[in-house]
């Protein structure tokens, strides 16, 4: 997140040229989709087969939304070379929601902790 914040506040001429070639909408969506994926993976300690509780998933989505919105506000308030964009906030949210939906559709639901075998 720190790296994304750094890139978000840099002047466009200082950004890597490869990033500038990408469509801004898709770049925002991809960054927040990756954030959701990594956050869920971290909560699960890299076990991609199970999902954390839904409140945690929604909380992660909320953090993504607040972070993206905050970056837009900071761009408009702290820099003279960037401006806030509602389209960027929408792209951030769409990317995060799409990843969350993919995880919900393709991840297994956590049922309970495995039973401990005490017969040894």
mmCIF file of the C-alpha atoms, coordinates in Angstrom:
data_MODEL
# 
_entry.id   MODEL 
# 
loop_
_atom_site.group_PDB 
_atom_site.id 
_atom_site.type_symbol 
_atom_site.label_atom_id 
_atom_site.label_alt_id 
_atom_site.label_comp_id 
_atom_site.label_asym_id 
_atom_site.label_entity_id 
_atom_site.label_seq_id 
_atom_site.pdbx_PDB_ins_code 
_atom_site.Cartn_x 
_atom_site.Cartn_y 
_atom_site.Cartn_z 
_atom_site.occupancy 
_atom_site.B_iso_or_equiv 
_atom_site.pdbx_formal_charge 
_atom_site.auth_seq_id 
_atom_site.auth_comp_id 
_atom_site.auth_asym_id 
_atom_site.auth_atom_id 
_atom_site.pdbx_PDB_model_num 
ATOM 1   C CA . UNK A 1 1   ? 0.000   0.000   0.000   1.00 0.00 ? 1   UNK A CA 1 
ATOM 2   C CA . UNK A 1 2   ? 2.885   2.346   0.707   1.00 0.00 ? 2   UNK A CA 1 
ATOM 3   C CA . UNK A 1 3   ? 4.259   1.761   -2.798  1.00 0.00 ? 3   UNK A CA 1 
ATOM 4   C CA . UNK A 1 4   ? 0.854   2.454   -4.357  1.00 0.00 ? 4   UNK A CA 1 
ATOM 5   C CA . UNK A 1 5   ? 0.526   5.629   -2.280  1.00 0.00 ? 5   UNK A CA 1 
ATOM 6   C CA . UNK A 1 6   ? 3.979   6.721   -3.430  1.00 0.00 ? 6   UNK A CA 1 
ATOM 7   C CA . UNK A 1 7   ? 3.125   6.151   -7.099  1.00 0.00 ? 7   UNK A CA 1 
ATOM 8   C CA . UNK A 1 8   ? -0.243  7.866   -6.641  1.00 0.00 ? 8   UNK A CA 1 
ATOM 9   C CA . UNK A 1 9   ? 1.405   11.077  -5.491  1.00 0.00 ? 9   UNK A CA 1 
ATOM 10  C CA . UNK A 1 10  ? 4.239   11.202  -8.038  1.00 0.00 ? 10  UNK A CA 1 
ATOM 11  C CA . UNK A 1 11  ? 4.034   13.542  -11.027 1.00 0.00 ? 11  UNK A CA 1 
ATOM 12  C CA . UNK A 1 12  ? 2.971   11.621  -14.149 1.00 0.00 ? 12  UNK A CA 1 
ATOM 13  C CA . UNK A 1 13  ? 6.278   12.385  -15.883 1.00 0.00 ? 13  UNK A CA 1 
ATOM 14  C CA . UNK A 1 14  ? 8.149   10.509  -13.121 1.00 0.00 ? 14  UNK A CA 1 
ATOM 15  C CA . UNK A 1 15  ? 6.036   7.347   -13.392 1.00 0.00 ? 15  UNK A CA 1 
ATOM 16  C CA . UNK A 1 16  ? 7.436   4.343   -15.259 1.00 0.00 ? 16  UNK A CA 1 
ATOM 17  C CA . UNK A 1 17  ? 6.484   4.593   -18.935 1.00 0.00 ? 17  UNK A CA 1 
ATOM 18  C CA . UNK A 1 18  ? 4.978   1.106   -18.899 1.00 0.00 ? 18  UNK A CA 1 
ATOM 19  C CA . UNK A 1 19  ? 2.408   2.271   -16.370 1.00 0.00 ? 19  UNK A CA 1 
ATOM 20  C CA . UNK A 1 20  ? 1.528   5.292   -18.488 1.00 0.00 ? 20  UNK A CA 1 
ATOM 21  C CA . UNK A 1 21  ? 0.755   3.051   -21.465 1.00 0.00 ? 21  UNK A CA 1 
ATOM 22  C CA . UNK A 1 22  ? -1.943  1.195   -19.540 1.00 0.00 ? 22  UNK A CA 1 
ATOM 23  C CA . UNK A 1 23  ? -5.506  2.436   -19.450 1.00 0.00 ? 23  UNK A CA 1 
ATOM 24  C CA . UNK A 1 24  ? -5.949  4.293   -16.159 1.00 0.00 ? 24  UNK A CA 1 
ATOM 25  C CA . UNK A 1 25  ? -9.319  2.663   -15.354 1.00 0.00 ? 25  UNK A CA 1 
ATOM 26  C CA . UNK A 1 26  ? -7.961  -0.875  -15.748 1.00 0.00 ? 26  UNK A CA 1 
ATOM 27  C CA . UNK A 1 27  ? -4.801  -0.030  -13.816 1.00 0.00 ? 27  UNK A CA 1 
ATOM 28  C CA . UNK A 1 28  ? -6.825  1.227   -10.839 1.00 0.00 ? 28  UNK A CA 1 
ATOM 29  C CA . UNK A 1 29  ? -9.109  -1.825  -10.965 1.00 0.00 ? 29  UNK A CA 1 
ATOM 30  C CA . UNK A 1 30  ? -6.155  -4.224  -11.180 1.00 0.00 ? 30  UNK A CA 1 
ATOM 31  C CA . UNK A 1 31  ? -4.294  -2.621  -8.276  1.00 0.00 ? 31  UNK A CA 1 
ATOM 32  C CA . UNK A 1 32  ? -7.294  -2.935  -5.972  1.00 0.00 ? 32  UNK A CA 1 
ATOM 33  C CA . UNK A 1 33  ? -8.102  -6.457  -7.173  1.00 0.00 ? 33  UNK A CA 1 
ATOM 34  C CA . UNK A 1 34  ? -4.543  -7.506  -6.313  1.00 0.00 ? 34  UNK A CA 1 
ATOM 35  C CA . UNK A 1 35  ? -4.853  -5.749  -2.940  1.00 0.00 ? 35  UNK A CA 1 
ATOM 36  C CA . UNK A 1 36  ? -8.000  -7.758  -2.106  1.00 0.00 ? 36  UNK A CA 1 
ATOM 37  C CA . UNK A 1 37  ? -6.367  -11.007 -3.226  1.00 0.00 ? 37  UNK A CA 1 
ATOM 38  C CA . UNK A 1 38  ? -3.215  -10.397 -1.166  1.00 0.00 ? 38  UNK A CA 1 
ATOM 39  C CA . UNK A 1 39  ? -5.184  -9.272  1.887   1.00 0.00 ? 39  UNK A CA 1 
ATOM 40  C CA . UNK A 1 40  ? -7.370  -12.384 1.814   1.00 0.00 ? 40  UNK A CA 1 
ATOM 41  C CA . UNK A 1 41  ? -4.285  -14.552 1.259   1.00 0.00 ? 41  UNK A CA 1 
ATOM 42  C CA . UNK A 1 42  ? -2.607  -12.920 4.254   1.00 0.00 ? 42  UNK A CA 1 
ATOM 43  C CA . UNK A 1 43  ? -5.652  -13.516 6.457   1.00 0.00 ? 43  UNK A CA 1 
ATOM 44  C CA . UNK A 1 44  ? -5.613  -17.153 5.426   1.00 0.00 ? 44  UNK A CA 1 
ATOM 45  C CA . UNK A 1 45  ? -1.846  -17.569 5.754   1.00 0.00 ? 45  UNK A CA 1 
ATOM 46  C CA . UNK A 1 46  ? -1.606  -18.353 2.056   1.00 0.00 ? 46  UNK A CA 1 
ATOM 47  C CA . UNK A 1 47  ? -4.260  -21.070 2.134   1.00 0.00 ? 47  UNK A CA 1 
ATOM 48  C CA . UNK A 1 48  ? -6.277  -20.199 -0.962  1.00 0.00 ? 48  UNK A CA 1 
ATOM 49  C CA . UNK A 1 49  ? -8.721  -23.076 -0.543  1.00 0.00 ? 49  UNK A CA 1 
ATOM 50  C CA . UNK A 1 50  ? -10.687 -21.549 2.309   1.00 0.00 ? 50  UNK A CA 1 
ATOM 51  C CA . UNK A 1 51  ? -12.095 -18.081 2.817   1.00 0.00 ? 51  UNK A CA 1 
ATOM 52  C CA . UNK A 1 52  ? -12.142 -15.978 5.977   1.00 0.00 ? 52  UNK A CA 1 
ATOM 53  C CA . UNK A 1 53  ? -15.483 -14.971 7.501   1.00 0.00 ? 53  UNK A CA 1 
ATOM 54  C CA . UNK A 1 54  ? -17.646 -12.638 5.422   1.00 0.00 ? 54  UNK A CA 1 
ATOM 55  C CA . UNK A 1 55  ? -17.269 -9.737  7.857   1.00 0.00 ? 55  UNK A CA 1 
ATOM 56  C CA . UNK A 1 56  ? -13.515 -9.878  7.282   1.00 0.00 ? 56  UNK A CA 1 
ATOM 57  C CA . UNK A 1 57  ? -13.998 -9.914  3.510   1.00 0.00 ? 57  UNK A CA 1 
ATOM 58  C CA . UNK A 1 58  ? -16.290 -6.899  3.710   1.00 0.00 ? 58  UNK A CA 1 
ATOM 59  C CA . UNK A 1 59  ? -13.821 -5.153  6.020   1.00 0.00 ? 59  UNK A CA 1 
ATOM 60  C CA . UNK A 1 60  ? -11.044 -5.727  3.487   1.00 0.00 ? 60  UNK A CA 1 
ATOM 61  C CA . UNK A 1 61  ? -13.294 -4.257  0.800   1.00 0.00 ? 61  UNK A CA 1 
ATOM 62  C CA . UNK A 1 62  ? -13.909 -1.255  3.056   1.00 0.00 ? 62  UNK A CA 1 
ATOM 63  C CA . UNK A 1 63  ? -10.174 -0.730  3.596   1.00 0.00 ? 63  UNK A CA 1 
ATOM 64  C CA . UNK A 1 64  ? -9.639  -0.826  -0.168  1.00 0.00 ? 64  UNK A CA 1 
ATOM 65  C CA . UNK A 1 65  ? -12.395 1.738   -0.718  1.00 0.00 ? 65  UNK A CA 1 
ATOM 66  C CA . UNK A 1 66  ? -11.147 4.085   2.013   1.00 0.00 ? 66  UNK A CA 1 
ATOM 67  C CA . UNK A 1 67  ? -7.532  3.811   0.836   1.00 0.00 ? 67  UNK A CA 1 
ATOM 68  C CA . UNK A 1 68  ? -8.467  4.530   -2.795  1.00 0.00 ? 68  UNK A CA 1 
ATOM 69  C CA . UNK A 1 69  ? -10.661 7.469   -1.796  1.00 0.00 ? 69  UNK A CA 1 
ATOM 70  C CA . UNK A 1 70  ? -7.967  8.844   0.487   1.00 0.00 ? 70  UNK A CA 1 
ATOM 71  C CA . UNK A 1 71  ? -5.407  8.681   -2.327  1.00 0.00 ? 71  UNK A CA 1 
ATOM 72  C CA . UNK A 1 72  ? -7.733  10.701  -4.548  1.00 0.00 ? 72  UNK A CA 1 
ATOM 73  C CA . UNK A 1 73  ? -8.229  13.338  -1.859  1.00 0.00 ? 73  UNK A CA 1 
ATOM 74  C CA . UNK A 1 74  ? -4.480  13.517  -1.208  1.00 0.00 ? 74  UNK A CA 1 
ATOM 75  C CA . UNK A 1 75  ? -3.799  13.898  -4.928  1.00 0.00 ? 75  UNK A CA 1 
ATOM 76  C CA . UNK A 1 76  ? -6.056  16.932  -5.080  1.00 0.00 ? 76  UNK A CA 1 
ATOM 77  C CA . UNK A 1 77  ? -4.916  18.481  -1.778  1.00 0.00 ? 77  UNK A CA 1 
ATOM 78  C CA . UNK A 1 78  ? -1.177  17.775  -1.618  1.00 0.00 ? 78  UNK A CA 1 
ATOM 79  C CA . UNK A 1 79  ? -0.159  18.079  -5.253  1.00 0.00 ? 79  UNK A CA 1 
ATOM 80  C CA . UNK A 1 80  ? -0.541  20.668  -7.988  1.00 0.00 ? 80  UNK A CA 1 
ATOM 81  C CA . UNK A 1 81  ? 0.039   18.130  -10.752 1.00 0.00 ? 81  UNK A CA 1 
ATOM 82  C CA . UNK A 1 82  ? -2.678  15.560  -9.875  1.00 0.00 ? 82  UNK A CA 1 
ATOM 83  C CA . UNK A 1 83  ? -6.430  15.824  -9.397  1.00 0.00 ? 83  UNK A CA 1 
ATOM 84  C CA . UNK A 1 84  ? -9.081  13.729  -7.699  1.00 0.00 ? 84  UNK A CA 1 
ATOM 85  C CA . UNK A 1 85  ? -11.258 11.599  -9.936  1.00 0.00 ? 85  UNK A CA 1 
ATOM 86  C CA . UNK A 1 86  ? -14.551 9.920   -9.151  1.00 0.00 ? 86  UNK A CA 1 
ATOM 87  C CA . UNK A 1 87  ? -13.855 7.573   -12.069 1.00 0.00 ? 87  UNK A CA 1 
ATOM 88  C CA . UNK A 1 88  ? -10.694 6.372   -10.303 1.00 0.00 ? 88  UNK A CA 1 
ATOM 89  C CA . UNK A 1 89  ? -12.650 5.692   -7.100  1.00 0.00 ? 89  UNK A CA 1 
ATOM 90  C CA . UNK A 1 90  ? -15.206 3.744   -9.145  1.00 0.00 ? 90  UNK A CA 1 
ATOM 91  C CA . UNK A 1 91  ? -12.445 1.748   -10.874 1.00 0.00 ? 91  UNK A CA 1 
ATOM 92  C CA . UNK A 1 92  ? -10.837 0.961   -7.509  1.00 0.00 ? 92  UNK A CA 1 
ATOM 93  C CA . UNK A 1 93  ? -14.155 -0.243  -6.129  1.00 0.00 ? 93  UNK A CA 1 
ATOM 94  C CA . UNK A 1 94  ? -15.043 -2.281  -9.218  1.00 0.00 ? 94  UNK A CA 1 
ATOM 95  C CA . UNK A 1 95  ? -11.661 -4.050  -9.172  1.00 0.00 ? 95  UNK A CA 1 
ATOM 96  C CA . UNK A 1 96  ? -11.969 -4.848  -5.475  1.00 0.00 ? 96  UNK A CA 1 
ATOM 97  C CA . UNK A 1 97  ? -15.572 -6.066  -5.778  1.00 0.00 ? 97  UNK A CA 1 
ATOM 98  C CA . UNK A 1 98  ? -14.789 -8.249  -8.814  1.00 0.00 ? 98  UNK A CA 1 
ATOM 99  C CA . UNK A 1 99  ? -11.906 -9.932  -6.986  1.00 0.00 ? 99  UNK A CA 1 
ATOM 100 C CA . UNK A 1 100 ? -14.047 -10.411 -3.898  1.00 0.00 ? 100 UNK A CA 1 
ATOM 101 C CA . UNK A 1 101 ? -16.797 -11.989 -6.005  1.00 0.00 ? 101 UNK A CA 1 
ATOM 102 C CA . UNK A 1 102 ? -14.273 -14.264 -7.712  1.00 0.00 ? 102 UNK A CA 1 
ATOM 103 C CA . UNK A 1 103 ? -12.943 -15.377 -4.347  1.00 0.00 ? 103 UNK A CA 1 
ATOM 104 C CA . UNK A 1 104 ? -16.462 -16.016 -3.070  1.00 0.00 ? 104 UNK A CA 1 
ATOM 105 C CA . UNK A 1 105 ? -17.403 -17.976 -6.192  1.00 0.00 ? 105 UNK A CA 1 
ATOM 106 C CA . UNK A 1 106 ? -14.259 -20.072 -6.471  1.00 0.00 ? 106 UNK A CA 1 
ATOM 107 C CA . UNK A 1 107 ? -13.032 -20.344 -2.870  1.00 0.00 ? 107 UNK A CA 1 
ATOM 108 C CA . UNK A 1 108 ? -14.321 -22.940 -0.484  1.00 0.00 ? 108 UNK A CA 1 
ATOM 109 C CA . UNK A 1 109 ? -16.308 -21.747 2.492   1.00 0.00 ? 109 UNK A CA 1 
ATOM 110 C CA . UNK A 1 110 ? -14.715 -22.294 5.868   1.00 0.00 ? 110 UNK A CA 1 
ATOM 111 C CA . UNK A 1 111 ? -16.895 -24.622 7.892   1.00 0.00 ? 111 UNK A CA 1 
ATOM 112 C CA . UNK A 1 112 ? -15.052 -25.439 11.098  1.00 0.00 ? 112 UNK A CA 1 
ATOM 113 C CA . UNK A 1 113 ? -11.625 -26.289 12.377  1.00 0.00 ? 113 UNK A CA 1 
ATOM 114 C CA . UNK A 1 114 ? -10.463 -29.834 11.708  1.00 0.00 ? 114 UNK A CA 1 
ATOM 115 C CA . UNK A 1 115 ? -10.948 -32.288 14.556  1.00 0.00 ? 115 UNK A CA 1 
ATOM 116 C CA . UNK A 1 116 ? -7.858  -33.174 16.549  1.00 0.00 ? 116 UNK A CA 1 
ATOM 117 C CA . UNK A 1 117 ? -7.054  -36.892 16.699  1.00 0.00 ? 117 UNK A CA 1 
ATOM 118 C CA . UNK A 1 118 ? -6.374  -37.630 20.392  1.00 0.00 ? 118 UNK A CA 1 
ATOM 119 C CA . UNK A 1 119 ? -6.012  -41.416 20.009  1.00 0.00 ? 119 UNK A CA 1 
ATOM 120 C CA . UNK A 1 120 ? -2.192  -41.366 19.951  1.00 0.00 ? 120 UNK A CA 1 
# 
